[in-house]
Amino acid sequence: MAAPEVHHLFHHPIADHSFSADHSVLAVARDTAVELYGRVGNAFKLKDELKGHDKTVTSVDIAPNSGRIVTCSQDRNALVWEPSPTGYKPTLVLLRISRAATFVRWSPSENKFAVGSGDRVIAVCYFEEENDWWVSKHLKKPIRSTITSVAWHPNSVLLAAGSTDAHARVFSAFIKGMDSRPPPGVWGERLPFNTVCGEFLNNSAGWVHSVSFSPSGDSLAFAAHDSSITVVYPSGPEQPPRAVVTVSTQQLPFKSLIWTSEDEIIAAGYDCEAFRFQGGEAGWQLAGPIEQKGRPGLGEHREESALNMFRQMDLKGKAKDDTQLKTIHQNTIGTVRPFETSGDRVTKFSTSGVDGRVVKEGRLRGNLPTVYKLHASQTPLALIYIGLLQYSMYRVYSEE
């Protein structure tokens, strides 16, 4: 896999990020504003700032085709930003909620978007031509707590949602007069608005942090606070699922996940790095972290680290420095998003986190190599030997 592209924008948490379709614009949610960065060579430079919210912006999404940007905030509002020659023009959306808006995503058709909230409702928003404004309809029952994540089905009608009531649910968000009726599928046949097509409880009753449909839309994955991911394979309307596969891990909880293909999922969260899951209806497993510890140049880095360790022990009585993580991200990853696709497969993805970094991971190909594998002969004992040898040589030359 190619080396990741790291953009350390600032020393401040990033609540969410989104790239434009041509990857020339990067939108990041920071405090009460959304910052827009333009690509200049291999870097991103701040070129505009969208200010319209008076409380923390919780989520942002750029529509790939129209270029519209939708934002939502703890101020209980959502704004649609229309691109124009003079900048972006904001339009207030009538959400009709009394608690913070937590998450927003455009539908694949881009004629509507969904906003999760702390008000135990999901606002499905669409544009009314006759009134020239954005209005919303509410998905309510049986939601019993804050919505943490939403994800659209490829047909732009079904909507998945994760909640702090430990459930992942699939709803119909069909808007009469706007959506064409989808063909019958594994999630249902007749799909009037607010039809519950599936409701799935996390085994440990932990918060559901993220939900995502597979590329075909025929299966659903969700990540929960018990450090697990669950994949659901529905069998048909009002029928129990064909399979519900839960993978419990020893990692810290995952905050966000995406499908890269029908048999692969990428998830990331409190471990500060992304992990790959592989499998199918017969079973899923954790394949390992995306960041390969055996990348070129690692051996030299390890040797330098060993030398530096003994140097610090001698000069300062300091055995090690724990402030720098060995991962690219230095704090929790909050969002994982597809960056580049080929057909139905995601070939590159991006992450953002509390450390103010946006990272574009390189091309994904095949299975991961063995992870956490040291270079030949570089066992921990060998590393100590290398460090002692290098440091003794360093002292000899220093004294001369």
Order of alpha helices (4+ residues) and beta strands (2+ residues): beta-beta-beta-beta-beta-beta-beta-beta-beta-beta-beta-beta-beta-beta-beta-beta-beta-beta-beta-beta-beta-beta-beta-beta-beta-alpha-beta-beta-beta-alpha
